[in-house]
Amino acid sequence: MYIAQEESFGPVMVISKFKNGDVDGVLRRANATEYGLASGVFTKDISKALYISEKLEAGTVFINTYNKTDVAAPFGGFKQSGFGKDLGKLSSPSLISHLTVQINERTT
């Protein structure tokens, strides 16, 4: 699906079906893009959400929310979505692989 593989800037959300329990298949599809700025996970199972957030190739992973960021958190993507991070203590010129996870606690 073209829209799921491009880095779209705008109000775009891709929702795709998957077989119950096929988390690794979902991760393969989610990571099968050359971009990795941000992603979102919506689930009642916080353990599953944290497992997925560790495996996603994205600079920021939102859990049960989207686009609510802390201005002090490091910002930047993986792959073609940028090199390194801006903001935060981890924003050094070296190539750091750092993940920011934002969790909406009210729905977990």
N, C-alpha and C positions, 0 to 999 in steps of 0.2 A: 504494500500500500504506500503510494508516493508520499502522502502527507505525513505518515508516521516516520519517514526517513529523512525529512527535511528539517532545517532549523527555522521554524516559522515564528515570526514576531508579531503577535496580535492575539486576539481572543480565540485561540484554537485549542481544542481538547480532543484527543484521540481516545476513544473507548473501544476496546476490542475484546471479543469473547475468548475464553480458553476453557479447556476441560478441567473439571474439578480436580484439584491436586497437582496440576501440571505447572508448578511454580518454575521449575527449571526451563521448561519450554517458553514460558512468558519472559523469563530473563533473557533467553537467547534472542527472542524477537525484539525485546526492548533495547538490547545492546547491539543489534545488527544495523547500526547506523554510524556514519562517520562523525556525528555530533554528540555532545554530552553536556549541555549546559545545566538543565534541571529536569527533574522527573517527579511524579507524584504517585503515592500509594494510598489507596483507600481500603481499609479493612478493619474489622473488629478485633482481629488477632494481632496484638502488638508484637509478639515474638516473631510472627511471620513477617510483619512489616519491617522489623529491624534486620532480619535475615536478608530480605529483599534489598533493603537500602545498602547493605554491605556489598552486594553483588552487582548493583546497577552501576554502569559506567557513566555517572553524571556528577557534576560538581556539587549540586544541591539536590537533596531528596526531601520532599515534603510528605509528611504522613498525616492523613486525614485533614489536610488543609492544602492550600496552594498559594504561592506568591506572597506569603507573610514572612518577611525576613527580618532578622535583627541587623541593624545597620553596623554593628560591631563585628558581625560574623564574616569570615573570609568569603569572598565571592569570586567565582570563576568556574570554567568548565573543563571538561576532559576532551581529548581528541581534537577535532577541528574547532571546538568551541572556546579555545583559548589556552594559553600557557601560563602556569602559575596562578596566583591569587591576588586580588586586590583587597585591601582593608584587613583588619584583624592582625594579630601578632604573627600569624604564619605567612604574611605577604612578603616573602623574600624573593630576590631575583632568581634564586635557584629553582629548579623544576620540582616543585613539591606536589605530591599526589595527596590532597587533603579533601575530605568529604564533610559537608555541612548537612546535618539532618535537622529539620524543623518538625516538631510533633505538636499537634493540636491535642492537648491533654483533656479537653472537655468531652471528646467523643471516644476516648479509649477506656 
